[in-house]
Each structure stands twice: as structure tokens, then as C-alpha cells.
Amino acid sequence: MTENTDQVLIDLLIKQATEGLTDVEQAELDRLERGRHDNTFDVTVSAISLIDERGEEPMPSHLRANIRAAAERFFDERKRQSFSPLGRDEHKPLPRSSFPNWLGWAVAACGLPSSCSEFLFHTSSAGTGFALAELLRPRRKSLRSQRSDKNSWPRRLTCSKRVVTKGSMTEISDVTGDIVWSDSEQKGM
Amino acid sequence: MKAYGGLVWSIARKMLRNNDDAEDVVQEVFIDIWKNAERFDEAQSSETTFVAMIARRRIIDRIRYTSRRISADSLEDVTAEPWTRADESMQISVEAKEAAAAMKDLRPEQRQVLHLSIVQGLSHQEIADATGMPLGTVKTHARRGILQAREFLGLGKNLDEKEATA
């Protein structure tokens, strides 16, 4: 991408965030972005718009009531759709389950406990410090730390490009032969 | 709605001024928020900014659709007191605080252009007409101000990363 195209892209992104684009401009932006989407200008402009914003003016009560009613309709509809796998066509009869289908589910159900126990055994005995509880615990990071993580991606990716091959590490360049693990020969921890 | 009702209503009133338009658009904004809730990315923005972003997009669509724009209240007020309350105990959004800090480094004309453009909802051409600045100057002020705030928010690297991968 040339510098000039970059300038046009930035101008279009700024215009999109501040005053909106015409159809022609939107098509040009789509072409320049090539499927990628940059909403950093939207976020920036929204942040600036919030500088002096406190939402001090209360929403009129009739509007609040209208939105509450719209919310009930929206979430009822969504709940109906999530409970019904057929979506709106709820009266369509479900296909009858055949014996092979039933057998497949039964085999899967029988295998589930053993798969779970095997997973737990491996994770706890491998000594990697990996615990199921840790896996399931939701991890929330602050906005700032997530941003700094995001910024460090390219550096981490660059580091991971270092490939260890025979002769590529000076410390082990003179080591020859195969590596064989032996419990009897192991020393120390 | 309890948390962001006042915010969305306030943004709509400020940008549209017409109560009927604002009421219509606020309902649409909330439906958009419910539909797009899954897209919220905590790493990119706070909840408040996300809600404000959806509200602004919808309102801009409405403005474009109706081809109506509000007029600036008083250009002198804008120039004299741009976002003074942000220096107080503004708790509305972490990005807004960062943006306010970035604004301090801008030149008064840049702050004025950003206020008229982002808060008052004027187009660049309307700002040029209202302030007497050439259109190119208005665009330059807007571009520099937004780029600087974007850098300050830590969002500025995205485009550069994309450039590198393109």
C-alpha cells in the first residue's frame, strides 16, 4: 500500500467516524480495507465525544417505557429462537430417531466418563502445573494490560521464529547421536 | 438501559436536537446494542465507549438519511471553553479521560474543529462555512487531532501493523 493510499484510507476512516460516508466513499473504503476492518477511529471519535458527556439529561419516561417493551419483545424472540432449533418454523415435526442414531448417542454417553477421567488423570499427573479449575476460571484483564499484551504480539511472534535445528545452537553444536530417555540414568530432580 | 439510557439520550439530543428524531433513534440504538453485544471487545474499548460508538453510528446514519444537520450554538463558547469539565471528576469512560488529556496538547483551532465536528455534528464543509477556515485547513485540523488522540489511546498501531502484513 502506497503512502498516498494510506492517506486516503485514513481520511475515509475519519470521515466515516465523524460524518458518515456516501455509498461511493463506502465502496472505496471497502476496496482499500480489503475485508479488514479498522474501527480505531470510531473508538477515538466516540471517546472524544464522551469527554464532556455525563448523560445528565434523563430519558423521557414514555421513551423508557417504549424501550423496555421493545426489550421484552426482542429478548422473548431471541429466547424462543434459542429454545427452538427450528427457529420460526416451530410446528415442523421433528424427525423420528432411528435405532442406529440412538445407538450412536448411547456409545457417546458411555465413553464420556472415561474421557473425562483420562483428561483429569493426564493433566494432574503430568506435573505441568495445569489444573482444570485454572482452565475454567474466567480471566479478566484490565483494558490497559490487554492493550499492552496486544502491542507485544509482533515481538513475541518474532521471537518464536527462532527455530532450533541441528547446528543452529552453539551450546549443543558438538552433541551427536540420538536422545534416549532413561529412568535409571536420571540424576537430580 | 438503566446504565446507558441517559448517555444515549443525551448524545442523540445533542446531535439531533429534534426530540422526535432523537426518540426514534434512541430506540434503534438500543436494538443495535442488543444485537451487537457479542461484538463488544473489552481489549479495544470500555463498555461506555462501545455504547457511544453504536449510538454515534446510528445517529450519523439518521443525519445522512434526513440530510438535516444541527447548527453550532455559539462558536465563541466553543473556542473559549472546550471540554473544561473533563478536567474535573469525569468518570464516564477511561478512553474519554485519555482523549481529554490528548486534547490539552492540541492547538485551539484543532480543538474547535474537533468539537464542532464530533460533539456538534457539523460536516467539515459546514465548519469551514461557520468559521471561515478553508476546507483543507478544517480537514487538516480534524485529521491531526484525531490521529493524536488515537495514538494517545494506544490504538494508533493497528493501521501500521496492517500495513506491515499487507
Interface residues (C-beta under 8 A of the other chain):
Chain A: M1 D6 L9 I10 D11 I14 K15 A17 T18 E19 G20 R34 R36 D38 N39 T40 F41 D42 V43 T44 V45 S46 A47 I48 S49 L50 I51 D52 E53 R54 G55 E56 E57 P58 M59 P60 L63 R64 N66 I67 R68 A70 A71 F74 F75 R140 K141 L143 R144 Q146 R147 D149 K150 N151 P154
Chain B: M1 Y4 G5 G6 L7 V8 W9 S10 I11 R13 E23 V26 Q27 F30 I31 W34 E42 A43 Q44 S45 S46 T48 T49 A52 M53 R56 R57 I60 D61 I63 R64 W83 R85 A86 M90 I92 S93 V94 E95 A96 E98 A99 A100 M103 L114 S117 I118 V119 G121 S123 H124 K139 A142 R143 I146 L147 A149 R150 L153 G154 L155 G156 K157 N158 L159 E161 K162 E163 A164 A166
